[in-house]
Amino acid sequence: MNTESNKGTPSTLSEIGELGAIDRIIRTLPGRQDVVVGAGDDCAVVQVNGDAIDDMVLTSDPVVAGVHFTADATSESIGHKALGRVLSDIAAMGATPRWVLVDIVAPGETPIDVIDGIYHGMGALASEFSVAIVGGDMAEGLSLEIHVFGVGSAPANKSLLRSTASTSDLLFVTGKLGGSRLGRHLQVEPRINEGLFLRDWASAMIDVSDGLASDLRHLTDMSGVGCDIDLENIPISDAAQGMDDGRSPVEHALYDGEDFELLFTIKVERKQEFIAAWKTAFDLPCTQIGAITSDRDIIRCLNNGRDAIVLEQRGYTHFN
């Protein structure tokens, strides 16, 4: 008899969930004085030494068969996604990606052409952003998995964090959201250049990987604030507009995930200057969808500024 479960204490990953497990692990992690930002943000931030001009940003991400891609995905697109997810994390810190290590886990009967294709997909994306793939490892396993560890850099103490949004900041998002399951989740376009630009503008930032609703809550929780978002202003992708599964386009934009856009805050007094600078720099849409409030832990959804409902605490998480 499992007495711990009988007492209501979670004893499996399915019971505690991804975020609960991460919170539990973070409390036990050893640290060092040269760790600027530890576990909990898009990347960790560390000092190489006290006199370094740049901080290093570190992140890793797995891509697993049956979870992040299906059997009909091309090997090139799997490789592209595996690297793209890591580059998106680095973009969310306003950092420059530099080096990656790649670990491959695969069954022994995996065709070598599949492995070649994965590296071809990663290599093409790496070359686009001047990233070097500097090594890794390979092991036999029950399913195909690609684990990518990425290193980037940002000027010392200039990395953008999830924890630095303030009351009255305005909330913006790049691109359009929702419907990624129709194929866009394999065609990750990491917003590296946009992230570097936003280092001079944003007060806080996160990438949209788990879904707007979930990632916005990560940002507000870590910043100790709340947020009002206007549903009418959320930019919805054509894919989400065309899905016929009983869910509205705005639900897809809120909860689908794997959009890999940037969600960030701007000081209200910089709004007009920021919008003008963005339009000069990029063709990519950038939309104001809300504002940060002092109502900690509360995210309200408004329709044309009224009829507020509290946003549900859901979105994609592993093990649930």
Rosetta blueprint (number, residue, H / E / L):
1 M L
2 N L
3 T H
4 E H
5 S H
6 N H
7 K L
8 G L
9 T L
10 P L
11 S L
12 T L
13 L H
14 S H
15 E H
16 I H
17 G H
18 E H
19 L H
20 G H
21 A H
22 I H
23 D H
24 R H
25 I H
26 I H
27 R L
28 T L
29 L L
30 P L
31 G L
32 R L
33 Q L
34 D L
35 V E
36 V E
37 V E
38 G L
39 A L
40 G L
41 D L
42 D L
43 C L
44 A E
45 V E
46 V E
47 Q E
48 V L
49 N L
50 G L
51 D L
52 A L
53 I L
54 D E
55 D E
56 M E
57 V E
58 L E
59 T E
60 S E
61 D E
62 P E
63 V E
64 V E
65 A E
66 G L
67 V L
68 H L
69 F E
70 T L
71 A L
72 D L
73 A L
74 T L
75 S H
76 E H
77 S H
78 I H
79 G H
80 H H
81 K H
82 A H
83 L H
84 G H
85 R H
86 V H
87 L H
88 S H
89 D H
90 I H
91 A H
92 A H
93 M L
94 G L
95 A L
96 T E
97 P E
98 R E
99 W E
100 V E
101 L E
102 V E
103 D E
104 I E
105 V E
106 A E
107 P L
108 G L
109 E L
110 T L
111 P L
112 I H
113 D H
114 V H
115 I H
116 D H
117 G H
118 I H
119 Y H
120 H H
121 G H
122 M H
123 G H
124 A H
125 L H
126 A H
127 S H
128 E H
129 F L
130 S L
131 V L
132 A E
133 I E
134 V E
135 G E
136 G E
137 D E
138 M E
139 A E
140 E E
141 G L
142 L L
143 S L
144 L L
145 E E
146 I E
147 H E
148 V E
149 F E
150 G E
151 V E
152 G E
153 S E
154 A E
155 P E
156 A L
157 N L
158 K L
159 S L
160 L L
161 L L
162 R L
163 S L
164 T L
165 A L
166 S L
167 T L
168 S L
169 D L
170 L E
171 L E
172 F E
173 V E
174 T E
175 G L
176 K L
177 L E
178 G L
179 G L
180 S H
181 R H
182 L H
183 G L
184 R H
185 H H
186 L H
187 Q L
188 V L
189 E L
190 P L
191 R L
192 I H
193 N H
194 E H
195 G H
196 L H
197 F H
198 L H
199 R L
200 D L
201 W L
202 A E
203 S E
204 A E
205 M E
206 I E
207 D E
208 V L
209 S L
210 D L
211 G L
212 L H
213 A H
214 S H
215 D H
216 L H
217 R H
218 H H
219 L H
220 T H
221 D H
222 M H
223 S H
224 G L
225 V L
226 G E
227 C E
228 D E
229 I E
230 D E
231 L H
232 E H
233 N H
234 I L
235 P L
236 I E
237 S L
238 D H
239 A H
240 A H
241 Q H
242 G H
243 M L
244 D L
245 D L
246 G L
247 R L
248 S L
249 P H
250 V H
251 E H
252 H H
253 A H
254 L H
255 Y H
256 D L
257 G L
258 E L
259 D L
260 F L
261 E L
262 L E
263 L E
264 F E
265 T E
266 I E
267 K L
268 V H
269 E H
270 R H
271 K H
272 Q H
273 E H
274 F H
275 I H
276 A H
277 A H
278 W H
279 K H
280 T H
281 A H
282 F L
283 D L
284 L L
285 P L
286 C E
287 T E
288 Q E
289 I E
290 G E
291 A E
292 I E
293 T E
294 S L
295 D L
296 R L
297 D L
298 I L
299 I E
300 R E
301 C E
302 L E
303 N E
304 N L
305 G L
306 R E
307 D E
308 A E
309 I E
310 V E
311 L L
312 E L
313 Q L
314 R L
315 G L
316 Y L
317 T L
318 H L
319 F L
320 N L
